[in-house]
Amino acid sequence: MITADPKWMWASVIFLFGLVAGSFLNVCIYRIPRKRSIILPASFCPHCDAPIHPLDNIPLLSYLVLGGKCRQCKGPISLRYPLVECMTGFLFALLYLRFGASPSLLVYAVFVAALVVVTFIDLEHRIIPDVISLPGIPAGFALSFLLPRVNWVSSLLGILLGSGLLLAVALGYEWLTRKEGMGMGDVKLLGMMGGVLGWEGVLFTIFVSSVVGAVVGVVAMMAARADTKYAIPYGPFLSAGGLIYLFSGPQIIHWYLGG
């Protein structure tokens, strides 16, 4: 008789919960940059403003059943919606497999959700809303007391180092070129991330995001046949670097140092 592994059963349950959470994150991604309430009104079609029936608002499944179109006006539903839902579900399941049922799981789930929202808003609008990053800085420090991997000293240093390093880079670039090369949103975001990941996580995130951002930037410029002034948002690369550190950073550092 074959019995299911409880760990994978719970991971599947948490994946489904992540789909639901991702549906709410889509609301945040759409409404926050437009300065609209994320609570009211209920979900509506962005094309015809028709309220979305609850049966048409089932994460992932409704998108597939409706063929990616609004039931009322047949307007296209952005592929971002199922993408964010699946990404959130996948990341939540990975968090459970990595950290188990612990306070860390809840803290990191909130952290990951914030990074998902920031990433997609920055990709579309080239902004990182203060409503996420600024409260996230003290929240990250407060939540560090629930994390075994980060103590309050490392959290505080992470906030100061994260904000300070990027601020120095941004001001230095602006002083040398007389042009803004990095928004203050990135500075606040890394400060928030430092509160959760600690100072080691900040250094790792800066290194990884810089390398990946440079590679993607060169490829994007070549594809767009643009010059070196071609701008791409940096927030998604910071988020990617932070996620890599969250799941495997200490192990990667240990391997790199030959330990």
C-alpha positions in Angstrom: 0.0 0.0 0.0 1.4 3.4 -1.0 1.0 6.2 1.5 1.4 9.9 0.7 4.2 11.8 2.3 2.6 14.3 4.7 5.3 16.9 3.9 4.3 16.9 0.2 0.6 16.9 1.1 1.0 20.0 3.2 3.2 21.6 0.5 0.3 21.0 -1.9 -2.2 22.6 0.5 0.1 25.6 0.9 0.5 25.9 -2.8 -3.3 26.2 -3.1 -3.3 28.8 -0.4 -0.5 30.6 -2.3 -2.8 30.7 -5.4 -5.4 32.5 -3.3 -2.8 34.8 -1.9 -1.5 35.5 -5.4 -5.0 36.5 -6.5 -5.0 39.2 -3.7 -1.5 40.3 -4.7 -2.8 40.9 -8.3 -5.3 43.3 -6.7 -2.4 45.1 -5.0 -0.3 45.2 -8.1 -3.1 46.8 -10.1 -4.5 49.2 -7.5 -1.6 50.4 -5.4 0.2 52.4 -8.2 -3.2 53.8 -9.1 -3.8 54.9 -5.5 -7.0 52.9 -5.2 -8.2 50.9 -2.2 -7.1 47.3 -2.2 -10.2 46.3 -0.2 -13.2 48.0 -2.0 -14.7 47.7 -4.4 -14.7 43.9 -5.2 -12.8 42.6 -8.2 -13.8 44.1 -11.5 -12.8 43.9 -15.1 -10.2 46.7 -15.9 -11.8 47.1 -19.4 -15.5 47.4 -18.8 -15.6 47.8 -15.0 -18.1 44.9 -14.7 -17.9 43.2 -11.3 -16.3 39.8 -11.5 -18.6 36.9 -10.3 -17.0 34.8 -7.5 -17.1 31.8 -9.8 -15.0 33.7 -12.3 -12.5 34.7 -9.7 -11.1 31.3 -8.8 -7.3 31.5 -9.0 -5.8 30.0 -12.1 -8.9 27.9 -12.9 -11.2 30.7 -13.9 -8.5 32.1 -16.2 -8.3 28.8 -18.0 -12.1 28.3 -18.2 -12.6 31.8 -19.5 -9.8 31.5 -22.0 -8.1 34.6 -20.6 -11.0 36.9 -21.4 -13.7 38.8 -19.5 -17.0 37.0 -19.5 -18.9 40.3 -20.1 -16.9 42.3 -22.6 -14.5 39.6 -23.9 -11.6 41.9 -23.2 -8.2 40.1 -22.7 -7.1 39.3 -19.1 -3.4 39.9 -18.7 -1.2 36.8 -18.4 0.2 38.5 -15.3 -2.8 37.3 -13.3 -2.2 33.5 -13.5 1.6 34.1 -13.5 1.5 35.9 -10.2 -0.9 33.3 -8.7 1.3 30.4 -9.8 4.5 32.1 -8.7 3.1 32.9 -5.3 1.8 29.4 -4.8 5.2 27.9 -5.9 7.2 30.2 -3.6 4.9 29.5 -0.6 5.3 25.8 -1.2 9.1 26.1 -1.4 9.0 28.1 1.8 7.2 25.3 3.6 9.6 22.7 2.2 12.6 24.8 3.3 11.5 26.1 6.7 8.7 23.8 7.7 5.7 24.8 9.9 7.3 27.5 11.9 7.1 31.3 12.7 9.8 31.7 10.0 7.3 30.4 7.4 4.8 33.1 8.2 7.4 35.9 8.2 9.0 34.8 5.0 5.6 34.4 3.3 4.8 38.0 4.0 8.3 39.0 2.8 8.0 37.0 -0.4 4.5 38.5 -1.1 5.9 42.0 -0.7 8.7 41.2 -3.2 6.2 39.8 -5.7 4.1 42.9 -5.6 7.1 45.2 -5.8 8.6 43.3 -8.8 5.5 43.5 -11.0 4.7 47.1 -10.1 8.3 48.1 -10.9 8.2 46.2 -14.2 5.0 48.0 -15.3 5.3 51.4 -13.7 9.0 51.8 -12.9 8.2 52.7 -9.3 8.5 51.0 -5.9 5.6 52.3 -3.7 6.6 53.8 -0.4 3.5 52.2 1.1 5.3 48.8 0.9 9.0 49.6 1.4 8.8 52.3 4.2 6.5 50.3 6.6 8.5 47.2 5.6 11.7 48.6 7.2 10.5 48.7 10.8 8.3 45.6 10.2 11.4 43.7 9.0 13.3 44.7 12.1 10.4 43.7 14.4 9.9 40.4 12.7 13.6 39.6 12.9 13.0 38.6 16.5 11.0 35.6 15.1 13.8 34.4 12.8 16.5 32.0 13.9 18.8 32.9 11.0 18.9 36.7 11.8 19.2 38.4 15.1 18.3 42.0 15.8 21.8 43.3 15.4 22.2 41.7 12.0 18.7 43.0 11.0 19.6 46.6 12.1 23.0 46.4 10.3 21.1 45.1 7.2 18.8 48.1 7.2 21.6 50.6 7.6 23.9 48.8 5.1 21.2 48.1 2.5 19.9 51.7 2.5 23.4 53.2 2.9 25.2 51.4 0.1 22.6 52.0 -2.5 22.1 55.6 -1.4 25.9 56.1 -1.8 25.8 54.5 -5.2 22.8 56.6 -6.3 24.3 59.9 -5.1 27.7 59.0 -6.5 26.3 58.2 -10.0 24.2 61.4 -10.0 27.2 63.5 -8.9 29.4 62.0 -11.6 26.9 62.1 -14.5 24.5 64.8 -13.4 21.7 62.3 -14.1 19.6 60.1 -11.9 20.6 56.5 -12.3 18.8 54.8 -9.5 15.6 55.8 -7.8 15.2 56.1 -4.1 12.6 53.3 -4.2 15.5 50.8 -4.7 17.2 52.3 -1.7 14.2 51.9 0.5 13.5 48.4 -0.9 17.0 47.1 0.0 16.6 48.7 3.5 13.4 46.7 3.9 15.1 43.5 2.7 18.1 44.1 5.0 15.7 44.0 8.0 14.6 40.5 7.1 17.8 39.0 5.5 20.5 40.7 7.7 23.7 42.4 6.6 25.1 39.2 4.9 21.9 38.9 2.9 22.3 42.6 1.8 25.8 42.0 0.4 24.7 38.8 -1.3 21.7 40.5 -2.8 23.7 43.4 -4.1 26.2 41.2 -5.8 23.7 38.8 -7.4 21.3 41.6 -8.5 24.2 43.5 -10.0 25.5 40.5 -12.0 22.1 39.4 -13.2 21.0 42.9 -13.9 24.1 43.6 -16.0 23.6 40.5 -18.0 19.9 41.1 -18.6 20.5 44.7 -19.3 23.1 44.0 -22.0 20.8 41.4 -23.6 17.8 43.8 -23.4 19.8 46.6 -25.0 21.0 44.3 -27.8 17.4 43.1 -28.4 16.0 46.7 -28.4 19.1 48.0 -30.3 19.4 50.7 -27.7 22.4 52.5 -26.3 23.8 52.4 -22.8 21.1 54.9 -21.7 18.5 52.2 -22.0 16.8 52.0 -18.6 15.5 48.8 -16.9 14.0 48.6 -13.4 16.3 47.4 -10.8 13.7 46.3 -8.2 13.1 42.9 -9.8 16.8 42.1 -9.7 17.0 43.1 -6.1 14.0 40.9 -5.4 15.5 37.9 -7.3 18.8 38.3 -5.4 16.9 38.4 -2.1 14.9 35.3 -2.9 18.0 33.4 -3.9 19.6 34.3 -0.6 16.5 33.4 1.3 16.4 29.8 -0.1 20.1 29.0 -0.7 22.3 32.0 0.2 24.1 30.7 3.2 24.8 27.4 1.4 26.1 29.2 -1.7 28.4 31.4 0.4 29.7 28.3 2.3 30.3 26.5 -1.1 32.0 29.6 -2.6 34.4 30.0 0.4 35.3 26.3 0.0 33.8 25.3 3.4 
